[in-house]
Amino acid sequence: MNLIVAKELQLRGTFRFDAEFALAVELMGQGLVDVTPLLTATMPFEQAVEAFELASDRSRAMKVQLVF
C-alpha cells in the first residue's frame, strides 16, 4: 500500500457484477457472444467435484463449465 501511495497510483477493482451479468447472459443466449474459446472443459454435473478441482488449477484451466 505504501508503494501505491508513494507513486500516487490509482487502483480500481470490482467486487461483484450487477447489470453486466444479465447483459452477458442475454448476449450469450442470443448467440451474439461466443464464449467457447474461453472454456477449458465442459463437464456433467455428476463430475462437479472433478470440475471444481480442474477449475482451481490455473496451470491447467481457464474456465470450466458444468452441464445440468
Backbone torsions as a table, in degrees:
resi	resn	phi	psi	omega
1	MET	NA	-36.2	179.0
2	ASN	-60.5	-39.6	179.2
3	LEU	-63.4	-40.9	178.7
4	ILE	-62.8	-43.6	179.3
5	VAL	-67.9	-46.0	-177.2
6	ALA	-62.4	-37.9	-178.9
7	LYS	-89.0	-1.4	-178.6
8	GLU	54.1	43.8	178.8
9	LEU	-81.7	152.1	174.3
10	GLN	-105.1	126.7	-179.1
11	LEU	-114.3	124.4	178.6
12	ARG	-125.2	144.2	178.3
13	GLY	-152.5	172.9	176.5
14	THR	-128.3	149.5	178.9
15	PHE	-105.9	-41.1	-178.5
16	ARG	-143.3	159.3	175.8
17	PHE	-96.0	152.9	179.1
18	ASP	-124.6	-104.2	-177.5
19	ALA	-66.3	-24.2	-178.5
20	GLU	-61.3	-35.2	-178.0
21	PHE	-65.0	-47.3	179.8
22	ALA	-62.3	-40.4	178.5
23	LEU	-64.2	-43.3	179.8
24	ALA	-61.6	-44.2	179.2
25	VAL	-63.5	-41.6	178.5
26	GLU	-62.1	-46.0	-179.7
27	LEU	-64.8	-39.9	176.9
28	MET	-66.3	-41.6	179.9
29	GLY	-62.6	-32.5	178.9
30	GLN	-84.6	-2.5	-179.5
31	GLY	75.8	16.7	-178.6
32	LEU	-86.0	-18.4	177.3
33	VAL	-128.2	125.7	179.4
34	ASP	-102.9	109.9	-179.3
35	VAL	-93.8	1.3	-177.4
36	THR	-53.0	-42.0	-179.7
37	PRO	-63.8	-17.8	-179.4
38	LEU	-86.7	-14.5	-175.3
39	LEU	-85.8	125.6	174.2
40	THR	-79.6	-38.8	-177.3
41	ALA	-155.2	153.2	171.3
42	THR	-122.9	121.2	-173.5
43	MET	-128.3	148.0	178.4
44	PRO	-68.4	153.3	-179.1
45	PHE	-55.1	-32.5	-179.5
46	GLU	-62.7	-18.9	177.9
47	GLN	-107.2	31.2	-176.1
48	ALA	-59.5	-40.0	-179.8
49	VAL	-61.4	-46.7	178.6
50	GLU	-64.2	-38.0	179.0
51	ALA	-62.7	-44.0	179.0
52	PHE	-67.6	-35.8	176.4
53	GLU	-63.3	-43.9	177.9
54	LEU	-63.8	-46.0	-177.4
55	ALA	-63.7	-28.8	-178.8
56	SER	-79.3	-8.4	179.4
57	ASP	-102.2	95.7	-176.3
58	ARG	-66.8	-13.5	176.4
59	SER	-80.3	-15.0	-178.8
60	ARG	-117.1	-19.3	-171.9
61	ALA	-143.7	149.4	173.0
62	MET	-104.3	-60.6	177.2
63	LYS	-137.1	138.4	177.4
64	VAL	-122.0	128.5	-176.1
65	GLN	-104.0	134.5	173.9
66	LEU	-97.6	135.8	177.5
67	VAL	-104.6	124.8	-180.0
68	PHE	-99.4	NA	NA
